[in-house]
Amino acid sequence: METRLRLGVVDAGFPEPEVNVDVVDDRGSFLGRADLAWPTLRIALEYDGDHHRDRRTFQHDQRRSNGFAVNGWIVIHATAADTGRPAVLFERLRQAFVQRQVEGRARRAA
């Protein structure tokens, strides 16, 4: 499903994401592996299949997502429903890219 998601993202006009990206904090500590990511923008796209409903998996996912978030990553989650009707998912991804562009302009202006 990650491959279908990646192809859909590219077909929708987004840049090609990197696959299975190791995410680390500023000290180099491993936070997790993103399914799809644009590391220079700190945007991750995660495909959450049905196995993510398992209690332990869900708890692990939440800890990992929190680690990503406090280290400046935007994490967008996708499910099987998004692969069939991706409009909302692509809009959230577009918003993440816009947010990073705005932040980049603000840094350059400072």
Secondary structure, DSSP 8 states (H G I E B T S, - for coil): -HHHHHHHHHHTT----EEEEEEE-TT--EEEEEEEEEGGGTEEEEE--GGGGSHHHHHHHHHHHHHHHHTT-EEEEE-HHHHHS-HHHHHHHHHHHHHHHHHHHHHHH-
